Amino acid sequence: MSDQTNSSWGGRFSEPTDAFVARYTASVDFDQRLYAHDIQGSIAHAKMLTKVGVLTQAECDDILRGLEEVRIEIERGDFKWSIELEDVHMNIEAALTAKIGITGKKLHTGRSRNDQVATDIRLYLRDEIDNIGTELTRLQEGLVGLAAAHSDTIMPGFTHLQTAQPVTFGHHILAWNEMLERDYDRLLDVRKRLNHLPLGAAALAGTTYPIDRHYTAELLGFTAPTENSLDSVSDRDFAIEFTAAGAIIMMHMSRFSEELVLWASAQFQFIHLPDRFCTGSSIMPQKKNPDVPELVRGKSGRVYGHLMSLLTLMKSQPLAYNKDNQEDKEPLFDTVDTLRDSIRAFADMAPYLEPNKPSMYEAARRGFSTATDLADYVVVKGIPFRDAHEIVGKAVAYGIETGKDLSEMTLEELQKFSDQITADVFDVLTLEGSVAARDHIGGTAPKQVIAAAKRASERLSKR
């Protein structure tokens, strides 16, 4: 390490930073991914300084040219990142100064790394929310198309993982879509709240230069500048809120994964997963492991952990900026990567999920899934529901004893439990009759599933 102190702040120091401390406190190894947004923010800052007369147009032109050269070097892989320069900001500024001379040092006028990094992270996260939203939309489009294609594919619906009532595969898939619809809306809410510009807050108290924060906000596509300089540099609510929204998304993805893992098993045989999303076993030739759903299910834990990390990071910080905040980036970056990749994997896979219709249908026939339909039928005949419940309970007990489903019993057998039961009872005891009877918005009737899929598709087309 050089025996010189860091040129960005070393004037007050009488000895260089310890080499280990320099490595320990540096963030450039992970915050270099912010380079494009750091340059984007610097371009806007330079233009604003020129507008208010702090920089000349010639100086601004030199800065913009130099920043573009730095960007190209980074994207080509030719840029040399230095731990001695601590972070992405000072690495870029040093490279700029090396290219254009003393004018490069003027770029930092009227700002601090505190408001600079707060701006960079917001720019970065805004773009990543848009990217994740695109992947969510692609996943939803695949699910909605799958639901429409299987609006009448009958399967058992479960509560407590026990057969409850028959539903359709399309209806079940649309339940997943509803979760993702809420997730998308939450991301939009996060984006709305983070889209305010902290640049101009400087270190914590603003700046004496005649800056135009509204102009900078306009250049960078922010709704408006932030209102308080202290909060501007220390706020990480947007990172916490994004990670919280991400944790909910991963919880939903984990629920999808759990069902796919169960459904793909030999015990269920409800669904076929494409081979390209599975792996085999090194010792058991017959195995086809649902690795993608299992990994998504497992990765939910790391996002939950990142949420706890960020909450803990912020819980004891006094105003304004503290070095602790350097620890916001790695959990945030990993949350972004995990979310984007998990959703992408499911978006690639969803359109190719293939239900095993005979297996699903047979499973729906087991477990007396039309028992509620029989109870409703008896109620229509004038019997109070509680009495109808008892009647059907006795019929189910008889079915368990004889090994017969309700639909397999004769009329005479059913009439042992109520003389109100007549031949038309078999219209409601079939699986098809059961799902068709739920003919209302939100119900599992095939025509309602088709209508719901159409509404969902129309919503997606307006994004």
SVG drawing of the C-alpha trace seen along z (x, -y; Angstrom):
<svg xmlns="http://www.w3.org/2000/svg" viewBox="-88 -31 93 83">
<polyline fill="none" stroke="black" stroke-width="0.4" points="0.0,0.0 1.1,-3.5 2.5,-5.5 0.3,-8.4 -3.1,-9.0 -6.2,-8.8 -6.3,-11.9 -10.0,-12.3 -9.8,-13.0 -6.2,-12.6 -5.3,-16.3 -6.3,-16.1 -4.4,-12.8 -0.7,-12.5 -0.2,-8.9 -1.6,-6.5 -4.4,-4.2 -3.3,-0.7 -3.3,1.7 -5.7,4.1 -8.1,1.3 -8.0,0.1 -9.2,3.5 -11.7,3.8 -13.3,0.5 -13.2,0.5 -16.4,1.2 -15.2,1.2 -15.2,5.0 -19.0,4.9 -20.2,1.4 -18.4,1.3 -21.7,2.6 -23.0,-0.9 -20.6,-2.3 -23.2,-3.1 -25.5,-4.8 -22.6,-6.7 -21.6,-8.1 -25.3,-8.8 -25.6,-10.9 -22.3,-12.6 -23.3,-13.6 -26.5,-15.2 -24.6,-16.9 -22.1,-18.4 -24.9,-19.7 -26.6,-21.3 -23.3,-22.9 -22.9,-24.3 -26.5,-25.6 -25.9,-27.6 -22.5,-28.9 -20.2,-26.9 -18.7,-25.1 -18.1,-26.5 -19.5,-24.8 -16.0,-23.8 -15.3,-22.2 -18.6,-20.4 -17.9,-19.1 -14.5,-17.8 -16.1,-16.1 -18.8,-14.4 -16.2,-13.2 -14.0,-11.9 -16.9,-10.1 -17.9,-8.5 -14.3,-7.2 -14.3,-5.8 -17.6,-4.1 -16.3,-2.5 -13.2,-1.3 -15.3,0.3 -17.6,2.1 -14.6,3.3 -13.1,4.8 -10.0,2.6 -10.6,0.5 -8.3,1.1 -10.3,0.9 -8.2,-0.2 -8.9,0.7 -6.8,-2.3 -9.5,-4.5 -12.1,-2.8 -15.2,-2.8 -16.8,-3.1 -17.1,-6.9 -13.4,-7.7 -12.2,-5.2 -14.2,-6.9 -13.3,-10.4 -9.6,-9.5 -9.8,-8.0 -11.6,-11.0 -9.0,-13.4 -6.2,-11.3 -7.9,-11.8 -8.9,-15.4 -6.7,-17.0 -7.7,-19.4 -11.2,-19.9 -12.0,-16.4 -11.5,-17.5 -14.2,-20.2 -16.9,-17.6 -17.4,-16.9 -18.3,-20.6 -21.5,-20.9 -21.9,-17.2 -20.5,-14.5 -20.1,-10.8 -23.0,-10.6 -25.6,-12.1 -23.8,-10.6 -24.1,-7.0 -27.7,-7.6 -28.5,-8.7 -26.6,-5.9 -28.5,-3.2 -31.8,-4.8 -31.0,-4.9 -29.7,-1.3 -32.7,0.0 -35.2,-1.9 -33.8,-0.1 -33.7,3.2 -37.3,2.9 -38.2,2.3 -36.2,5.4 -37.8,7.5 -41.3,6.2 -40.6,7.3 -39.8,10.8 -42.8,10.9 -45.0,9.9 -43.5,12.6 -44.1,15.2 -47.7,14.0 -48.3,14.2 -47.2,17.8 -49.4,18.7 -52.5,17.0 -52.0,18.7 -51.6,22.0 -54.8,21.4 -56.8,20.5 -55.7,23.7 -56.8,25.8 -59.9,24.1 -61.7,27.4 -58.9,29.7 -60.2,31.1 -58.0,31.6 -58.6,31.8 -58.5,28.7 -56.9,29.0 -57.1,27.7 -54.6,29.0 -53.2,30.9 -56.3,33.1 -58.8,33.4 -61.4,30.7 -63.4,29.9 -62.8,30.3 -61.4,27.3 -59.7,26.9 -56.0,26.7 -56.7,23.4 -58.3,22.0 -55.4,23.1 -52.9,21.5 -54.8,18.2 -54.5,18.2 -50.7,18.0 -51.2,15.2 -53.2,13.2 -50.3,13.4 -47.9,12.1 -50.3,9.3 -50.1,8.0 -46.3,8.5 -46.1,6.3 -48.2,3.6 -46.0,3.6 -42.9,3.1 -44.6,0.1 -45.3,-1.3 -41.6,-0.9 -40.5,-2.5 -42.8,-5.5 -41.4,-6.2 -37.7,-5.8 -38.0,-8.0 -36.9,-11.2 -33.5,-12.8 -31.1,-13.0 -28.3,-14.6 -27.7,-18.1 -28.0,-17.2 -24.2,-17.0 -22.6,-15.5 -25.7,-16.2 -26.6,-19.9 -26.8,-20.9 -24.3,-23.1 -23.5,-26.8 -23.3,-26.6 -26.4,-27.9 -27.4,-24.4 -30.7,-23.6 -31.9,-20.3 -35.2,-20.4 -33.1,-20.5 -31.0,-17.6 -34.1,-15.6 -35.6,-16.3 -32.4,-15.2 -32.4,-11.9 -36.1,-11.2 -36.8,-11.7 -40.2,-12.9 -38.7,-15.6 -35.8,-16.4 -36.0,-15.0 -37.1,-17.6 -34.6,-17.2 -30.8,-17.0 -30.3,-14.9 -32.8,-12.3 -31.6,-12.3 -28.2,-11.0 -29.2,-8.5 -32.5,-7.1 -32.4,-3.5 -36.1,-2.8 -36.4,-2.2 -33.8,0.6 -35.6,2.2 -39.0,1.8 -37.8,3.3 -36.3,6.3 -39.5,6.7 -41.4,6.8 -38.8,9.2 -39.3,11.4 -43.0,11.6 -42.3,12.5 -39.9,15.2 -42.5,16.5 -45.0,16.8 -42.4,18.4 -41.6,20.9 -45.2,21.8 -45.4,22.4 -42.2,24.5 -43.6,26.6 -46.6,27.5 -44.6,28.3 -42.3,30.5 -45.2,32.4 -47.1,32.6 -44.1,33.9 -43.5,36.7 -44.5,40.3 -47.0,40.1 -48.9,37.3 -48.1,37.6 -50.1,34.4 -47.6,32.7 -44.7,33.2 -41.8,30.8 -39.6,30.2 -36.4,32.2 -34.3,29.0 -35.5,27.7 -34.6,30.9 -31.5,33.0 -30.8,36.7 -29.0,38.6 -25.4,39.8 -26.5,43.2 -30.2,43.7 -30.8,43.9 -34.6,43.5 -34.5,40.1 -35.7,36.8 -35.2,34.1 -37.1,30.9 -34.0,28.8 -35.3,25.4 -38.4,25.3 -36.3,26.8 -33.6,24.1 -36.2,21.3 -37.8,22.6 -34.4,22.7 -33.4,19.2 -36.3,17.6 -34.3,18.0 -31.5,15.8 -33.9,12.9 -35.6,13.2 -32.1,13.0 -31.2,9.9 -34.4,8.2 -33.4,8.9 -29.8,7.6 -31.0,4.3 -33.5,3.8 -30.8,4.5 -28.3,2.3 -30.6,-0.7 -32.2,-0.2 -29.6,-2.1 -28.2,-4.7 -28.3,-8.3 -28.7,-11.0 -27.1,-11.5 -24.8,-9.2 -22.7,-6.5 -20.2,-4.1 -22.6,-1.3 -24.6,-2.1 -21.9,-0.6 -23.3,2.7 -26.6,2.0 -25.3,2.9 -24.4,6.6 -27.8,7.7 -29.6,5.4 -27.6,6.6 -28.0,10.3 -31.8,9.7 -32.0,8.2 -30.0,11.0 -32.0,13.7 -35.4,12.2 -34.6,11.6 -33.0,15.0 -35.7,17.0 -38.6,15.2 -36.7,15.7 -36.4,19.4 -40.1,19.8 -41.0,17.5 -39.0,19.8 -40.6,22.9 -44.3,21.9 -45.6,22.2 -44.3,25.8 -45.9,27.2 -47.9,30.2 -50.7,31.5 -51.4,35.2 -55.1,35.0 -56.1,38.6 -54.0,38.6 -55.5,35.3 -59.0,36.5 -58.6,39.7 -57.2,37.9 -60.2,35.6 -62.5,38.6 -60.9,39.9 -61.5,38.3 -65.2,37.5 -64.5,34.2 -68.2,33.6 -69.4,34.0 -70.1,30.2 -72.1,30.4 -74.3,33.1 -74.8,31.0 -75.8,28.0 -78.1,30.2 -79.9,31.3 -80.1,27.8 -81.9,26.7 -84.4,29.4 -85.3,27.6 -83.1,29.2 -81.0,26.8 -77.3,26.8 -76.2,28.2 -78.6,31.2 -77.4,31.6 -73.8,31.6 -74.6,34.5 -76.5,36.4 -73.5,36.1 -71.1,37.0 -72.9,40.3 -72.9,40.9 -69.2,40.4 -68.7,42.8 -70.7,45.4 -68.5,44.7 -65.4,45.3 -66.8,48.5 -67.9,49.8 -65.1,48.3 -67.5,46.2 -67.3,42.6 -70.6,40.6 -71.0,40.7 -70.6,44.5 -73.5,45.1 -76.9,46.0 -79.9,43.8 -81.2,46.3 -78.0,46.2 -78.1,42.4 -81.7,42.3 -80.9,44.2 -79.5,40.9 -82.3,38.6 -85.5,39.3 -85.2,35.8 -82.5,37.2 -83.8,37.9 -82.3,39.0 -81.2,35.5 -78.6,35.8 -76.1,37.3 -76.0,34.1 -74.1,32.5 -72.1,35.5 -70.1,35.6 -66.8,33.7 -67.8,31.8 -71.1,30.8 -69.3,29.7 -66.9,27.3 -69.6,26.0 -71.8,25.2 -69.3,22.5 -70.5,20.2 -69.7,16.7 -66.7,14.4 -63.8,16.0 -65.4,19.4 -63.9,22.5 -66.5,23.0 -64.7,23.4 -66.4,20.4 -65.5,18.3 -61.8,19.4 -61.8,18.4 -63.3,15.0 -60.8,14.5 -57.9,15.4 -59.1,12.9 -59.3,10.2 -55.8,11.0 -54.5,11.0 -56.0,7.6 -54.4,6.2 -51.0,7.5 -51.4,6.0 -51.8,2.5 -48.5,2.5"/>
</svg>
